[in-house]
Amino acid sequence: MGMKFCILLATCFMATPSFAETFTSGPQRVSLLELYTSEGCSSCPPAETWLSDLQNSNDIWKKFVPIAFHVTYWNYLGWTDAASQEAFNDRQRQYAASWKSGSVYTPCFVRNGEEWHRDGKLAANEEKIGTLTVKTTANQEVEVSFQTGTKADYVVHLAEIGGQVETKIRAGENAGRTLRHDFVALSLQETPLLQGDIYVAKLTLPPFGKNAPTETGLVAWITKSGELTPIQATGGFFAK
């Protein structure tokens, strides 16, 4: 069976879904769009507004899946971003190293593991990767299946996300502003997929606090073991 490898990167503050919900990608590749951002960065709000506007796209969740990772390295300016996590810094630095860049910055978009400047194609391509399905259950479990014709060692990454999050900023570069966040990552865990007729895994959501965002959901993506590049993704917000 192998040993399950799971890392919980933060204490999350969303409510646990009390019903079954299923998100699925379909066989064609769905792009994972990551934004690295911070409430302490004065140039980040326009990028977050652009990300929020993707909710109006017909292609969201079907051809691309968005997620915003809040980093901690601007917290020293006087405002601590409550959603920021050191682990997200590390994730961005791993990307920067893969691009042979000596620095990280915000706002930074990453599409399918590559630095992206909103000047290229966002939607998925026609490549058939395999179908990723994520199902939540009432007992805080998440069942993952990946149906693909390509054999490899695969890992699933699962993030809880929050939407319609508003924060009044009282210090730092954005002092006096009320910022709106959508698709914000609240936690992240990963585990290898076990191979059978299809690749499968089970993960358990952590217990959550009472201060849930207005919207809550999940984002999941697949990588090959030891690699950063997402090859398939799915997700969505839980039904209200």
C-alpha positions as CSV (number, residue, x, y, z in Angstrom):
1,M,0.0,0.0,0.0
2,G,2.9,2.4,0.7
3,M,3.0,5.1,3.3
4,K,0.7,8.1,3.0
5,F,2.6,11.4,2.9
6,C,0.6,14.4,4.1
7,I,1.7,17.9,5.0
8,L,-0.8,20.4,6.5
9,L,0.7,23.8,6.0
10,A,-1.6,26.0,8.1
11,T,-4.5,26.1,10.5
12,C,-7.5,26.8,8.3
13,F,-10.5,28.9,9.2
14,M,-13.2,27.6,6.8
15,A,-16.2,25.5,7.7
16,T,-16.1,21.7,7.0
17,P,-18.5,20.7,4.2
18,S,-21.3,18.7,5.7
19,F,-22.4,17.2,2.4
20,A,-21.0,15.4,-0.6
21,E,-19.6,17.5,-3.4
22,T,-17.8,16.3,-6.5
23,F,-15.4,18.3,-8.7
24,T,-14.1,16.8,-12.0
25,S,-11.7,17.9,-14.7
26,G,-12.7,15.9,-17.8
27,P,-9.9,14.3,-19.8
28,Q,-8.4,17.4,-21.4
29,R,-5.7,19.3,-19.5
30,V,-7.0,22.0,-17.2
31,S,-4.6,24.8,-16.4
32,L,-3.7,25.7,-12.8
33,L,-3.3,29.4,-12.4
34,E,-1.5,30.5,-9.2
35,L,-1.1,34.1,-7.9
36,Y,1.5,34.9,-5.3
37,T,0.3,38.0,-3.5
38,S,0.2,39.9,-0.2
39,E,-2.0,42.4,1.7
40,G,1.3,44.2,2.4
41,C,2.1,44.8,-1.3
42,S,0.7,48.0,-2.8
43,S,0.9,46.6,-6.4
44,C,-1.1,43.4,-5.5
45,P,-4.7,44.7,-5.3
46,P,-5.1,45.2,-9.1
47,A,-3.8,41.6,-9.7
48,E,-6.3,40.3,-7.1
49,T,-9.1,42.2,-8.7
50,W,-8.2,40.7,-12.1
51,L,-8.2,37.2,-10.4
52,S,-11.6,37.9,-8.8
53,D,-13.0,38.9,-12.2
54,L,-12.3,35.4,-13.5
55,Q,-15.4,34.3,-11.7
56,N,-17.3,35.7,-14.7
57,S,-15.5,33.5,-17.2
58,N,-17.3,30.6,-18.8
59,D,-14.0,28.7,-18.7
60,I,-13.4,28.8,-15.0
61,W,-13.1,25.3,-13.4
62,K,-13.5,23.8,-16.9
63,K,-10.3,25.1,-18.6
64,F,-8.5,26.8,-15.8
65,V,-8.5,26.7,-12.0
66,P,-7.3,29.8,-10.0
67,I,-5.7,29.9,-6.6
68,A,-4.0,32.7,-4.7
69,F,-1.1,32.0,-2.3
70,H,-0.4,34.8,0.2
71,V,3.2,35.1,1.1
72,T,4.8,36.4,4.4
73,Y,7.8,38.3,3.1
74,W,6.0,41.7,3.1
75,N,4.7,41.3,6.6
76,Y,7.7,43.2,8.0
77,L,6.2,46.5,6.5
78,G,3.8,46.7,9.5
79,W,0.8,44.6,8.4
80,T,0.6,40.8,8.9
81,D,-1.4,39.1,6.2
82,A,-3.6,36.6,8.1
83,A,-3.6,34.2,5.1
84,S,0.1,34.3,4.5
85,Q,2.2,31.2,5.1
86,E,6.0,30.6,5.1
87,A,5.2,27.4,3.1
88,F,3.8,29.4,0.3
89,N,7.0,31.5,0.2
90,D,8.9,28.2,-0.1
91,R,6.6,27.1,-3.0
92,Q,7.3,30.3,-4.9
93,R,11.0,30.0,-4.3
94,Q,11.0,26.5,-5.7
95,Y,9.4,27.9,-8.8
96,A,11.9,30.7,-9.0
97,A,14.8,28.3,-8.7
98,S,13.3,26.2,-11.6
99,W,13.3,29.4,-13.7
100,K,16.9,30.1,-12.5
101,S,15.7,33.3,-10.9
102,G,17.5,34.7,-7.9
103,S,14.5,36.5,-6.4
104,V,10.7,36.3,-5.8
105,Y,8.2,39.1,-6.2
106,T,4.5,39.9,-5.9
107,P,2.2,40.0,-7.7
108,C,3.5,36.9,-9.5
109,F,1.3,34.7,-11.7
110,V,2.3,31.1,-12.4
111,R,0.5,29.1,-15.1
112,N,1.1,25.3,-15.2
113,G,4.4,25.8,-13.4
114,E,5.7,28.6,-15.6
115,E,6.0,32.4,-14.9
116,W,3.1,34.1,-16.6
117,H,2.4,37.8,-17.3
118,R,-1.2,37.8,-18.4
119,D,0.0,38.1,-22.0
120,G,-0.5,34.5,-23.1
121,K,-3.1,31.8,-23.4
122,L,-5.0,31.1,-20.1
123,A,-7.4,28.4,-21.1
124,A,-6.4,24.7,-21.4
125,N,-4.9,23.1,-24.4
126,E,-6.3,20.1,-26.3
127,E,-3.9,17.6,-24.7
128,K,-5.7,14.7,-23.1
129,I,-4.1,14.1,-19.7
130,G,-6.7,12.1,-17.8
131,T,-9.7,12.8,-15.6
132,L,-9.2,14.1,-12.1
133,T,-12.2,13.6,-9.7
134,V,-12.4,14.9,-6.2
135,K,-15.3,14.0,-3.9
136,T,-15.9,15.3,-0.4
137,T,-17.9,13.3,2.1
138,A,-19.8,14.3,5.3
139,N,-17.1,12.8,7.5
140,Q,-14.3,15.3,6.4
141,E,-12.8,12.8,4.0
142,V,-11.8,13.6,0.4
143,E,-11.6,10.8,-2.2
144,V,-9.4,11.5,-5.2
145,S,-9.2,9.5,-8.4
146,F,-7.1,10.1,-11.5
147,Q,-8.0,8.1,-14.6
148,T,-5.1,8.2,-17.1
149,G,-3.5,6.0,-19.7
150,T,0.0,7.0,-18.6
151,K,1.8,5.2,-15.9
152,A,3.9,7.2,-13.4
153,D,4.3,8.0,-9.8
154,Y,1.7,10.7,-9.2
155,V,1.0,13.0,-6.3
156,V,-2.2,14.9,-5.6
157,H,-2.1,18.3,-4.0
158,L,-5.3,19.6,-2.2
159,A,-5.9,23.1,-1.1
160,E,-8.9,24.6,0.8
161,I,-9.8,28.0,-0.6
162,G,-11.9,30.9,0.5
163,G,-13.8,33.5,-1.5
164,Q,-15.4,36.9,-0.8
165,V,-12.9,37.6,1.9
166,E,-12.7,41.2,2.9
167,T,-9.9,42.7,5.1
168,K,-9.6,46.2,6.4
169,I,-5.9,47.1,6.3
170,R,-4.7,49.2,9.1
171,A,-1.0,49.5,8.5
172,G,1.6,49.0,5.8
173,E,1.5,50.0,2.1
174,N,-2.2,49.4,1.8
175,A,-3.2,51.1,5.1
176,G,-6.8,52.5,5.0
177,R,-7.9,50.2,2.2
178,T,-10.4,47.4,2.3
179,L,-9.1,44.5,0.2
180,R,-11.2,41.8,-1.4
181,H,-9.7,38.3,-1.9
182,D,-11.1,35.3,-3.8
183,F,-9.6,31.8,-4.4
184,V,-7.3,32.4,-1.4
185,A,-5.5,29.3,-0.3
186,L,-6.1,28.5,3.4
187,S,-4.3,25.2,3.7
188,L,-2.5,22.7,1.6
189,Q,-1.7,19.0,1.8
190,E,-0.4,16.3,-0.5
191,T,-0.2,12.6,-0.8
192,P,0.9,10.0,-3.4
193,L,-1.7,8.3,-5.5
194,L,-2.0,4.5,-5.3
195,Q,-2.2,2.7,-8.6
196,G,-4.9,0.2,-9.5
197,D,-7.3,0.3,-12.4
198,I,-7.2,4.0,-11.7
199,Y,-5.0,6.1,-9.4
200,V,-6.6,6.8,-6.1
201,A,-6.0,8.5,-2.7
202,K,-7.9,9.5,0.4
203,L,-7.2,12.6,2.4
204,T,-8.8,14.0,5.6
205,L,-9.7,17.6,6.0
206,P,-8.5,19.1,9.3
207,P,-11.0,20.5,11.9
208,F,-11.8,24.1,11.1
209,G,-12.6,27.1,13.2
210,K,-15.7,29.3,13.3
211,N,-14.6,32.2,11.1
212,A,-15.4,30.7,7.7
213,P,-15.2,32.9,4.6
214,T,-18.5,33.6,2.8
215,E,-17.5,31.1,0.1
216,T,-15.4,28.0,0.7
217,G,-14.2,25.3,-1.7
218,L,-11.3,23.1,-2.8
219,V,-8.6,23.1,-5.5
220,A,-6.8,19.9,-6.4
221,W,-4.0,19.2,-8.9
222,I,-1.8,16.4,-10.0
223,T,2.0,16.4,-10.4
224,K,4.5,13.6,-11.1
225,S,6.4,12.7,-8.0
226,G,9.3,15.1,-7.3
227,E,8.1,17.6,-9.9
228,L,6.4,21.0,-9.5
229,T,4.5,21.3,-12.8
230,P,0.8,20.7,-12.5
231,I,-0.5,18.4,-15.2
232,Q,-4.2,18.3,-14.3
233,A,-6.4,20.3,-12.0
234,T,-10.0,20.7,-10.8
235,G,-11.9,22.5,-8.1
236,G,-14.7,24.7,-7.2
237,F,-16.7,26.3,-4.4
238,F,-19.1,24.3,-2.3
239,A,-22.8,24.8,-3.0
240,K,-24.5,27.1,-0.6
